[in-house]
Amino acid sequence: MGQVSIRETVIVVAVLCIAMLATAIVLSRDGAPPTAWRLDLGSPVTAGLTMHGDAVLAGTEAGELLAVDRIDGTVMWRALLQAAPRGEIRVDQDRAYVRTDDGALSARDGRTGEPAWSTGPARVNTAPLLVDGLVILTTRDSEVVAFEATTGRERWRTAMPALVQADLADLDGLIVAGDIGGRMITLEPRTGAILEQVSRGGDFVGPILESGGTVFAGPRSGLVALDPVGRELWSVETGQPTRLPMLHLGGVLLADASPDLLAVDVETGEVRWRYTAQALVVSFGAGGSFVLAGVHTGEVHGIDLATGERLWRFRTNAPVLATPLVDAPAGRAFFGGRDGTLYAIQTDER
């Protein structure tokens, strides 16, 4: 056999490198939809993604709130807050509201990022709830506080029987809170007056969601559905607390039961499916016919909403802790992780 020329060796090495690169790309996406764009934010994403017009709003560990064009991923504006934003970003008309690590609430112009008002350190404990021109939230001092959305002026402050750890819910214009003493408490939004208290025992450590006149809540080790006066409609024992914001979509309630994700029939409480990711589910979002689940290993799983079957897996470099966003009409999904990268993938579900 003749000697192999340098040119042939270079060709063989190049082919092997291309094959290895192609394999790495396939493995990193594992059948996932193609990436539409990705943006390095320079700091971990800490606040749940929210759509505002044509922008995706995101918050980072560096204390920034950003608006990113949902089509091409260009930064439309970025604003420096007094501390890192946490929880869910709420939007109303041309305002964005978010709580920050120092216990403050910040209101920003949704078009420019310019400051509208801030509470200063107020020991804010939950994401803001927007009701009738008010921004309502709880504090670490076991209070519910309402601020005027336009000016930031405090309207009222109501002491609660115990600490409220879960985000508030809007029930047909009334405010619903669940405290760690196991009480479901209804408040009048204009005055903050407590209208009713229903004691259920145990505690409400997980989120509260209102949908269609039903209140879904997360006691310490399960899920419960309550009517507007606090009567139980159904309950599901999961053995684990529900930590993440719940979603109601397609007739099912989506909730985490660490490390799993559950889909529960909203009418009967029957568990339609349970998705086990082999690692802790740290965030999830949904839209159209699928669910996005961020897993602690740095993966995002696409799950069929109807069956609970995994459709694809997208690998990032770090856990996706902030709530992902699904823009079903545009066929896009967005998520950002501890690696400081904001991703947009093309789902083509339009």
N, C-alpha and C positions, 0 to 999 in steps of 0.2 A: 504494500500500500504506500502511496506517495504521501509526502508531508502535507499537512493541512496549512494552507496559506494564512497569513495574518488577516487578510481581507475576509476569508471564510470564517475565521474565529470571531472576528468583530461582528459579522452578520449573525452568527449563532448566539453570541452573548446578547446582542440587541433584541433578537426574537424572544429569548428567555426573559429578558427584562420586561418587554412589552406584555408577555403572558403573565408574569408575576404581578404587574401593575393592574392588568385587567382582572385578575383573580382577586386582588385586594379591593378593587372597586366593587366587585360583585359581593364580596363578603361584607364590606362596610355597609352596603345598602340592603342586602338580603331580600331582594325582590321589591324594595321600596319604590315609590314613585320618584321621578327625577327631581333633582334640586332646581328650583327656579332661580333662587339667589341665596347667598349667605353673606352676612355682614358681621365683621369683628367689632364688637362694642367696647372691647378693652377691659371689661369687668363683668363678673358673673351677673346673669339676669336674676333679679330677686322679686319682681312684682309680676303678677299674672298679666298676660297679654290681652289687650282690649282694642277693638276696632273703633275708630272715630273718623267718619267720612272715608277718605281713601288712605288713611294712615293707620298703621299698627302702632299702638302705644306700648312702651316697655320701660321698666325701671331697672337700674343696675346697682350693684354693691357700692360703686363709687359715688352714689347719691345723685345720679342723673335720671331724668325722665326724658325719653326720646320719642319722637314721631318719625316713623319710617314709611316711605311710600310702599304700599302693599304690592305694587306691580313690579318695580325695578329695584327696590331695596335701598334707594338713596335716602339719606337723612334729611328730613324736612325741617326739623328743629330739634335742639337739645337744650335742656334747662337743668341747672344745678340746684338741687334741693338742699335743705339743711342737714339731711341724713339719708341713708339708704331707704328707698320705698319698699313697703312690704304689703303682702296680701293682694287683693283685687283692686284694680284701677276702675273707678266709676266715672262714666261720662254722662253729661246732660246738656243738650244743645251745644254751646261752644265752650263748655268748661270740663276740665278733668280734675278729679278729686282722688287723693291717695294719702294713706297714712305712712309715716316714716318711723325709722328706728328709734328716734328720740321721743316718741309718743306724741308727735304733732300731726295735724291734718293740714295738707297743702292743697290749695285750689289754684289751677293754672288755666290760662287761655288755651283752649284746645287747638287753635289755629296757629299760634305763635310760640307757645310755651311761656309767655310772660306771666309773672306772678299776679294773681287776682287778690288773694289773701291767704293768711296762714294763722292757725290758732296759737302758734308757739307751743312749747312743751305742755301737753294737756293730758298725758298718760293715756292716750288713745289705745284701745285694746282690740278693736275689730274694724273691718272694712266699713266705709261709710254706706249708709242707705239713703237714697234720694226719694223723698216723699213730699209732694205739694210745696215745692220751692224751699224745702228744708234739707239739710244734710245732717243725718242722725247717726250716732255711733255710741259705743259704750267705752267706759274708761276702766282702768285698773283699780279705781276706787269704788267699784260697784255702782256706777251711775250710768244713766242714759242721758246724753246731751244732744241738743238740737241747735244748729247754726243756720242762719239765713244763707241760702246758696249764693245770692248776689253780693252780699256785703261781708259775710263771715261773722256778723253780730250774733252773740249767743241769744237764743230765743227762750229756752228753758233748760232746766237740769233736774232730773228726777233720781232720787236714791232708790236703789233696788234692794230686795231682801238679801241677796247674795251676789257673788261675782257672776257676770255674764261673759263667758268665753267664746260663744258662738256668734257668728254674724247675725244681725237682725233680719227679720223678714217683713214684707209688706203684705198684709191680709186684707184685701178690699179696702185699702186706705187706712187701716189700723196697723200699729206696730206690734210685732210679736217677738218676744225674747224668751229664751230658756236659760235658767240659771243653774249653778252647780248644786243648788238645794233641791232640784227636781221639779221646780215650778215653771209652768208656762204662763207668761205674764203678757197681757194685752194693754197697750197704751194708746191714748188719743194723741195724734201727731201734732195738733195745733197747740196743745197746752202741756203735754207730757203726763197728764193725769193717768193713773193706773185704773183701768176699767175692770179688770178681772184677773184673778190668780187661780190657777188650777194646779194642785199638787199631785205629782205622779210618783213621788218617791225616786230614789236613785239620784241621778243628776243628768244634766244636759252638757256634755263636754264636747260634742260634735256640732256640726253646722245645722242650720235650720233653713228649709226651703219651702216657700209657698207656691203652689201651682193649682189653678182651677178651684180655689176655695179650700184646698186641703193643705195642712201643714205637715211636712215631713221633717223629722228630727232624728238626731243621733244621740241617744243615751249611751252610757258607757260601753255596752256590749251588744248593740243591735241597732235596728231601725224601727221607727214607729210612725204611723200615719194618724193624724188627729183631725177631727172636724173643727170648725171655727170656735166652738165652745169648749174644746179640749177633750172631747170624747174619743176614745181609741177606736179606729177603724180596723187596723191590723198592726201586727208587730212581727218582726223577724229577728231571731236570735242569731247573731253572727259570731259571737265569741270574742270579737275584737271591736275596739272603738272606731267610729267613723271620724276621720281627721280632716279630710279634704272637702271643699265645697261640692255639694251634690248637684246633679243635673237631672232635669225631666225632659225626655226626648223620645218621641215615637211610642208613647204609652208605657215607657219604663222609667224607673228611677235608677240612676247610676250613682253608686256610692262605693267608697273603698272600705274593705275589711282586711286591713293589713295582714299579709302582703297581697291580698287578692283584690279584684274588682268585681262588683256584683251588678247585675241588672235585675230589678225587682218590678213585677207588674204593679202599676200604681193603683189599680182597682182592687186587687185581691191580696197583694203582698206575697204572691208566689215568686220564688226565685227563678227567673227565666234562664239565667246562666251565671256561672262563676268563672272568671278568668284568672288563672294562676300563672304568674310571670316568672317563677323561680327566683324572684328577687322582689324587694319592696317596691310597690307602686307609689311614687312620690308626687305625681301630678296626673291629671287627666282633663281632657276636653272632648267635645263631641259636636257633630254637625252632619247634616245629610244622613248617610247610612252607615257611618263608621265612627269609632271612638279612638282618640289618641291617648295612649298611656305612657307617661314617662317613668322609666324604671331606674332604680338606684344604680345599676351597673353602667348607666350612660346610654341606654337604648330608648328609642321611642317605638312603641308597638302600635300598628294599625289593626283595629279589631272590628269585625263585622257586628253592627249594632243588633241585628236580628238573631244571630246565632252565637255570638261570643267567640267565634273562631278567629285566630290570628290571620290577617291578610298579608302583612309584611312587617319587616323590622328594619329600623334605621338606626345606625350606630353613630353616636356622637362621642366626644372626648370626655364628657363629664355628665353627671346626673342633670336631668331637666326638672328643676324644682318648681318653677313658675308655671301657672296654668297655661296649657297650650290653647291655641285659637284655631278654629275651623271656619273658613269662609266658603261654605258650600256653594253659594251662587257663582262665585268666581273660580271654583275648582282649586282653591289653595288652602294650605294649612301652614301654621306658623308655630314655632317653638324656639325657646332659648334656654341655655343651660349654664352650669357652673364654669364652662370653658369660655364664657363671654361671647359666644357666637349666637347670632339670631339667624334661624333657618326659615326659608320658605320652600315648601315642596308643592309640586303640581299634581293634584289628585285627579283633575279632569272630571270631577263629579258635578256636572252642571246640567 
